[in-house]
């Protein structure tokens, strides 16, 4: 049933005259009468008796009023809930990120959102870029930050917010540490640590090694922390973002070789569903993402 009809009915019970009801709802008195008659005709009952004192409920009207005012109140509660949800006073924000964006973007982003919208629940899921793409496309996550995969999902918007270059990371004690120029052949002669096969990093490594293919000279790991630890032993190489080994580079535990190869450069992408309707929180998240990206670019974390 039309909620306006129920509002007119409940107000007429409370105000007892057509004119104040019409004024409250911003409609005419004949329209109020029309709504009341419409309810009576729909259910085949009489709702009011009229007399000099105004409208008085019948027995049937008493029963309808009992339920109608609950329906009207629920509608008001729902409207208030949606208003608060869109304003960011309640609800949740589900974020997803692949390794590098999770490391360099998410702490600042989550801090900014939690300060601006302290009432909402924020969660972060860290997985490979293809997994984050899939979860955002299925709307299991609201937004994602990933390294480009070169296989864009047609259900998603992709916005480039920065760029990163993979470097060859190794221990200062590794046999190649003193070599000024390192070639593909040098890399292939050594044990190479790879991130999990579904990661976007692997896509770029395999592209760089083409026409060679990773073989028995690779170890596949699912943890960047494990890769970094194994590099310190001085027996392995790995392609990683310099931002992920920043502390190890400063402490001297690891060193990097920039191979100056365009195929090792990749975009950092902000993704969200094309069907998503923006609200206040969404706009704030998008603004904050670009602010963080600009700040990181100025501090040379992003190239």
C-alpha positions in Angstrom: 0.0 0.0 0.0 1.1 3.5 -0.7 2.9 4.9 2.4 1.4 8.3 1.9 -2.1 6.9 2.3 -1.1 5.3 5.6 0.5 8.6 6.7 -2.7 10.5 5.9 -4.7 7.9 7.8 -2.5 8.0 10.9 -2.4 11.8 11.0 -6.2 12.1 10.6 -6.5 9.8 13.7 -4.2 12.1 15.6 -5.3 15.5 14.3 -9.0 14.6 13.7 -9.5 17.2 11.0 -8.7 17.2 7.3 -7.1 20.7 7.1 -4.2 20.2 9.5 -3.4 16.8 7.9 -3.3 18.3 4.5 -1.0 21.1 5.7 1.3 18.6 7.4 1.6 16.5 4.2 1.7 19.4 1.8 -1.4 18.2 -0.1 -5.1 19.3 -0.3 -7.9 18.3 2.0 -9.8 16.5 -0.9 -6.7 14.5 -1.5 -6.6 13.4 2.1 -10.3 12.3 1.8 -9.4 10.4 -1.4 -6.6 8.5 0.4 -8.9 7.5 3.3 -11.7 6.3 0.9 -9.0 4.4 -1.1 -8.0 2.4 2.0 -11.7 1.7 2.9 -12.4 0.5 -0.6 -9.3 -1.6 -0.8 -10.2 -3.5 2.4 -14.0 -3.2 2.3 -14.2 -1.6 5.8 -15.1 1.8 7.3 -12.4 3.5 9.2 -14.0 6.6 10.6 -17.2 8.0 12.0 -17.6 11.8 11.5 -19.2 14.3 13.9 -18.8 17.8 15.0 -15.7 17.0 16.9 -14.0 15.6 13.8 -13.0 12.1 12.7 -13.4 9.2 15.2 -12.2 5.7 14.5 -14.5 2.7 14.1 -13.6 -0.6 15.7 -12.1 -1.7 12.4 -10.3 1.6 12.2 -8.8 1.0 15.6 -7.2 -2.3 14.4 -5.9 -0.8 11.1 -4.4 2.1 13.1 -2.6 -0.3 15.4 -0.7 -1.7 12.4 -0.6 1.4 10.2 1.4 3.5 12.7 3.9 0.7 13.0 4.4 0.6 9.2 4.7 4.4 9.0 7.3 4.4 11.8 9.2 1.6 10.2 9.3 3.6 7.0 10.7 6.6 8.9 13.2 4.4 10.6 14.3 2.9 7.3 14.6 6.4 5.7 16.7 7.6 8.7 18.9 4.5 8.4 19.5 5.1 4.7 20.3 8.8 5.3 22.8 7.9 8.0 24.3 5.2 5.8 24.8 7.5 2.8 26.2 10.2 5.1 28.7 7.7 6.5 27.4 7.6 10.1 26.8 3.8 10.0 27.7 0.9 7.9 31.0 -0.7 6.7 33.8 -0.2 4.2 35.4 -3.3 2.8 38.8 -2.7 1.3 41.1 -5.0 -0.6 44.7 -4.7 -1.8 47.5 -6.7 -3.3 50.9 -6.7 -1.6 52.6 -3.4 -2.5 49.4 -1.2 -2.3 48.5 -2.7 1.0 51.9 -1.9 2.3 52.3 1.7 1.1 48.7 3.0 0.7 46.3 1.3 3.2 47.7 2.5 6.5 47.2 6.1 5.6 43.9 5.5 3.8 42.4 3.6 6.7 43.6 6.2 9.2 42.0 9.0 7.2 38.7 7.2 6.8 38.5 6.2 10.4 39.2 9.7 11.6 36.5 11.2 9.2 33.9 8.4 9.8 34.6 6.9 13.3 31.2 5.1 13.4 31.8 2.8 10.4 33.4 -0.6 10.4 36.5 -0.9 8.2 38.0 -4.2 7.0 41.0 -4.9 4.8 41.7 -8.1 2.8 45.2 -8.6 1.4 45.4 -11.0 -1.5 46.9 -11.2 -5.0 45.8 -8.7 -7.6 43.6 -11.1 -9.6 41.9 -12.3 -6.4 41.1 -8.7 -5.4 39.8 -7.9 -8.9 37.5 -10.8 -8.7 36.2 -10.0 -5.2 35.5 -6.3 -6.2 33.8 -7.4 -9.4 31.5 -9.7 -7.2 31.0 -6.8 -4.8 32.4 -8.8 -2.0 34.7 -5.8 -1.5 33.9 -2.1 -2.0 37.2 -0.9 -3.4 40.5 -2.4 -4.3 44.1 -1.2 -4.8 46.2 -3.5 -7.0 49.2 -3.7 -9.2 48.1 -4.0 -12.8 47.4 -7.5 -14.2 47.0 -6.6 -17.9 43.6 -8.4 -17.8 41.0 -5.8 -16.9 37.6 -7.0 -15.8 34.8 -5.3 -17.8 32.7 -5.0 -14.6 35.2 -2.6 -13.0 36.5 0.9 -13.3 40.3 1.1 -13.3 42.0 4.4 -12.3 45.8 4.6 -12.4 47.1 6.4 -9.2 50.8 5.7 -9.5 53.6 3.7 -11.0 56.1 1.3 -9.6 59.2 -0.4 -10.9 60.4 -3.9 -9.9 64.1 -4.0 -8.9 66.3 -7.0 -8.5 66.9 -7.6 -4.8 69.8 -9.5 -3.4 72.1 -9.7 -0.4 75.3 -7.7 -0.4 77.0 -11.1 0.1 75.6 -12.5 -3.2 78.0 -13.3 -6.0 76.3 -10.7 -8.2 76.4 -7.9 -5.7 79.6 -6.4 -7.0 78.6 -6.7 -10.7 77.7 -3.4 -12.3 75.5 -4.7 -15.1 73.3 -7.7 -14.6 71.7 -9.5 -17.6 68.9 -12.0 -18.0 71.5 -14.7 -18.3 73.0 -13.8 -15.0 69.5 -14.0 -13.4 68.7 -17.4 -15.0 72.0 -18.9 -13.6 70.8 -18.2 -10.1 68.0 -19.4 -7.9 65.1 -16.9 -8.3 62.5 -16.4 -5.6 59.0 -15.9 -7.1 55.8 -14.8 -5.4 52.7 -17.0 -5.7 52.0 -17.8 -9.3 48.7 -15.9 -9.3 50.3 -12.6 -8.4 50.7 -9.7 -10.8 54.4 -9.5 -10.0 54.9 -13.0 -11.5 53.3 -11.8 -14.8 55.9 -9.1 -15.1 58.8 -11.3 -14.2 57.8 -13.9 -16.7 57.4 -11.3 -19.4 60.9 -9.9 -18.6 62.4 -13.4 -18.8 60.8 -14.2 -22.1 61.8 -16.0 -24.3 63.2 -17.9 -21.3 60.8 -19.6 -19.0 61.1 -20.0 -15.2 62.3 -23.6 -14.6 63.9 -25.5 -11.8 65.8 -22.4 -10.9 62.8 -20.9 -9.2 61.3 -21.2 -5.7 57.6 -20.1 -5.4 56.6 -18.5 -2.1 53.4 -17.0 -0.8 55.0 -14.5 1.6 57.0 -11.3 0.9 58.4 -11.6 4.4 59.7 -15.1 3.6 61.2 -13.9 0.3 63.1 -11.1 2.1 64.4 -13.4 4.8 65.7 -15.9 2.3 67.4 -13.2 0.3 69.5 -12.3 3.4 71.1 -15.8 3.1 73.0 -14.6 0.0 72.0 -17.5 -2.3 68.9 -16.2 -4.1 67.6 -13.3 -6.2 64.1 -11.8 -6.3 62.2 -9.1 -8.2 60.4 -6.9 -5.7 59.3 -3.3 -5.4 61.9 -1.1 -3.7 59.2 0.2 -1.4 58.7 -3.4 0.1 62.4 -3.6 1.0 62.9 0.0 2.2 63.9 -1.0 5.7 66.3 -3.7 4.6 67.9 -1.4 2.1 68.5 1.3 4.8 69.9 -1.3 7.2 72.2 -2.8 4.6 70.6 -6.3 4.9 69.7 -6.1 1.2 70.6 -4.2 -1.9 68.9 -3.5 -5.2 69.8 -3.5 -8.9 67.7 -1.3 -11.1 67.6 -3.0 -14.4 66.1 0.1 -16.2 63.8 -2.1 -18.2 60.4 -0.7 -19.2 58.8 -4.1 -19.0 59.4 -4.1 -15.2 57.3 -1.0 -14.7 53.7 -1.4 -13.7 50.7 0.7 -12.8 49.2 1.0 -9.4 45.4 0.9 -9.9 42.4 1.9 -7.9 39.4 -0.3 -8.8 35.6 -0.3 -8.0 32.5 -1.7 -9.6 30.9 0.2 -12.5 27.5 -0.4 -11.0 28.4 1.2 -7.6 26.4 4.3 -6.6 28.6 6.8 -4.9 27.8 8.2 -1.4 29.7 10.5 0.9 32.1 7.8 2.1 32.9 6.7 -1.5 33.7 10.3 -2.5 35.9 10.6 0.6 37.7 7.4 -0.1 38.4 8.4 -3.7 39.7 11.9 -2.6 41.9 10.3 0.1 43.4 7.8 -2.3 44.6 10.5 -4.7 45.9 12.6 -1.8 47.9 9.7 -0.4 49.2 8.9 -3.9 50.3 12.5 -4.5 52.0 12.6 -1.1 53.9 9.4 -1.8 54.9 10.6 -5.2 56.3 13.8 -3.8 58.3 11.7 -1.2 59.6 9.5 -4.1 58.1 6.3 -2.8 56.2 6.1 -6.1 58.0 6.8 -9.4 
